[in-house]
Amino acid sequence: SIHHPSWHQGSIRICSPYRAFTTDKLNAILGVRMGLKHLNVTLTSVPTSEKEHKSLDGLEYNERFEFLNVLSMEMELEKSLKKGLPYPILKVIEYLSVDRAGFIWGRQYRLTGHYTIYLL
């Protein structure tokens, strides 16, 4: 379907800082689902037995980001920073918003979605 965000998807278990400038580590499953006009990023914490990380148990994020034009991913990154989203989600958006020096994944996904929708 044109509106379903799963023509390219993946997930991985991560151990990452929850937010910048902290030593708190988050054990979680990070999932990314690419659609033709948007992407969906999920972050679900994995329960741990360590007392210092118990406050991060039960953490669940499901965020949708649009990439309709050249600047939309940069705007989505700015909105995400203002919302205070966790560091792993911000890194995915940041990676896809860079459009220089060989880091053109965001542009490639946007163009692929644009031409696929046009052909359909």
N, C-alpha and C positions, 0 to 999 in steps of 0.2 A: 504494500500500500504506500502511496505517496506520503501519507501523514504518520506512518509508523516508524519510529526511530531505531530500526535494527537491521539495516542492510549491511552494516559493518559493526561488529561488537566484540568486546573482550572484557575480561575481569581478572583480577589478580589479588592475592593476599599481600598486604603491605604492613610494614612497621615503620611509621613515619611520625615526625613531629605533628602535633595537632594544630598548632599555630606557630607563627614565626617567633623567634627569640625566646623559646621555652625549651626545657628539657623533657617535657611530657611527651611520651611516645604513645602512639595510637596503633593498636593492632586492629586491622580492618580489612574488609573486602572492598576494593575500588573497582567499579564497573563503568565502562564507557560504551554508549550505544550511539552510533552515528546514523542520522536520518538524511534525507535529501535537503532539508532546509533548517535542521536543528540537530543538536546532540543532547543526550541525556547522561548525566553523571550521577552515579549512586555511590554512597559511602556508608557502609554498615560496619559498626564495631564488632569485633569478635571478643566474647567475654574472656577475661583473664583472671588468674588467681592472685596476681600481685596487688597488694593493698593500695599502693600509691597511684594505680591506674584505674581503680574501681569507678571513679567519677566519670570515666569515658565509656563505661559499659552501657549498652542500650542506645548508643548514638546512631541515628539513621538520617541520612540526607538523600534527597532525590531532587536534583536540580535540572532544569531544562534551559538550554541556551540557544538562541537563534543565530544563524549566520547567513542572513539574507543579502548583505552587501559587503563592500570592502571593509568598512569601519565597524560593522556590527559586533565582531568578536572583541575588539578593543573596548567598545561600550559595555559589553557583557562583563568583561574583566573589571572595569571600573565599578559597575554595579555590585559585582561579587565582593570586591574589596570593601565597599561601603556596608554591605550586609554582614560582613565578618564571617564569611564561609571558611571552613577548615582548609588548612594549607594544601592537602593533597588535591582538593577540587580546584583551588586557585592555580596550582601548578599545571593541571590539565588545560585550563582555560588560557593561561599564559602561553603555554607551548603552542596552542592552536592559533593564538592571536599574533604571534611573531610572523612577519612577512619579509624576511631579508636573510641574506647570507646562507642560503640553502635550507632554512627552516620555513618551508612554504606549505606545510601540511594543511593548515587552515584554508589557504587559498585553493589548494587542490580539491579538498572536500567540497568547498563552496561551488567551484566551477563544475565539478562532477555532478553535484545535485542540480545545479541550474540547467545543464544540458540534458540530464536524464528527465527532468520534469518537462522540458521543452519537447523532447522526443516522445514522451508518453502522451 
